[in-house]
């Protein structure tokens, strides 16, 4: 019987399942000089509870699954790129003291290459973190807040920083401005339904959209202008449904691919939204974080809300990651 179970496990490996993670810190209850509050990485279990994952770390800003280590996560943090394995009990720093203030991380699933954006540019590893190469030589300003790999086009990268959205077609060896010149980009995301549709959220300039595979971006002009838009979330289950989280606008939702938007803040304790993500397994289920309050969840794309957990926490990022079970 034992040999049969082993054979079944080899033929039918454990399927990867989407798990919701959050990174942030309990800043509301912290008092200077006291013990550091709970901070770092958290995950939501199947029963809906939130658990702290690993070590206390107040400066984690992004994460992605690690293709070189099944079940592991890559964390972009203030002190470098970290790998978390073993339910978060084993963390390894993959970068040296020459890089700090990492803002984002993304992975090319076809090649296994890992990219991160940081205060002084963009770096890549193609050997699981053993060696790193700098890719920001063609950027006008080096600070990179958001980095994304085009999931359909090998070698195509989009990066956002202090001077707009930049696009590379040669794996970061050269870059050209795609749009939003002179504007601070806070997040770039690609539609899961249309690989040529991208959205970029900004600091004060609203949303910028691309419908030509990221070659050019144009300002939508009517969402969050004058405010910080911290996150963009496409609903993987429903084409055309998008949520944006911003400081002041709160949560705004589009059901027509960004042509029109409606606020979805009734039932939330404030409009200082910092992160948003749709559940890839449940149509219309939307999670958002409200600064220093909690994570809230809606089962009807924002028409109504209920508190979900992580009270008193400032969340930098909410994201579902497929993790082998």
Secondary structure, 3 states (H helix, E strand, C coil): CHHHHHHHHHHCCCCEEEEEEEEEECCCCCCCCCCCCCEEEEEECCCCCEEECCCCCCCEEEEEECCCCCCCEEEEECCEEEEEECCCCEEEECCCCCCCCEEEEEECCCCCCEEEEECCEEEEECCCCCCCEECCCCCCCCCEEEEEECCCCCCCEEEEECCEEEEECCCCCCCEEEECCCCCEEEEEECCCCCCCEEEEEEEECEEEECCCCCCCEECCCCCEEEEEEEEEECCCCCCCEEEEEECCEEEEECCCCCCCEECCCCCCCCEEEEEEECCCCCCCEEEEECCCEEEEECCCCCCCEEEECCCCEEEEEEEEEEEC
